[in-house]
Amino acid sequence: NDVLAAVQPRGTVTEDGVDNEFSAEDIAEMVNDDKTVNIDQEGIVAVSDGFWVATEGSGTIDDPKRPIKTLSLLFKTDKDGVIEQVVTLPDEVNDIQLRFGFEGVT
């Protein structure tokens, strides 16, 4: 599934070396060779045509001990779990990401 290709890298590495970047490499690391994805699933809700799955981001902005590796994301899947859509949070929210992201979805 190439739906993660629509997720854009964002953030930067600060002048003092803090990794606040969700890079193309970070996105690529989420996808396995068989096109399944590695996520920290925190919640799932069934809808008529599939599921919404919340995944907790990894990393905290401006924390050198917890660099950004993934953003909090919502995945819309079909009934077989194939990802159809990925929703990111607004930049204003991603700019203050803590290591505790989405913890559920309803």
Rosetta blueprint (number, residue, H / E / L):
1 N L
2 D L
3 V H
4 L H
5 A H
6 A H
7 V L
8 Q L
9 P L
10 R E
11 G L
12 T L
13 V E
14 T L
15 E L
16 D L
17 G L
18 V L
19 D E
20 N L
21 E L
22 F E
23 S L
24 A H
25 E H
26 D H
27 I H
28 A H
29 E H
30 M L
31 V E
32 N L
33 D L
34 D L
35 K L
36 T L
37 V E
38 N L
39 I L
40 D L
41 Q E
42 E E
43 G E
44 I E
45 V E
46 A E
47 V E
48 S L
49 D L
50 G E
51 F E
52 W E
53 V E
54 A E
55 T E
56 E L
57 G L
58 S E
59 G L
60 T L
61 I L
62 D L
63 D L
64 P L
65 K L
66 R L
67 P L
68 I L
69 K L
70 T E
71 L L
72 S L
73 L E
74 L E
75 F E
76 K E
77 T E
78 D L
79 K L
80 D L
81 G L
82 V L
83 I E
84 E E
85 Q E
86 V E
87 V E
88 T E
89 L L
90 P L
91 D H
92 E H
93 V H
94 N H
95 D L
96 I L
97 Q L
98 L L
99 R L
100 F L
101 G L
102 F L
103 E L
104 G L
105 V L
106 T L
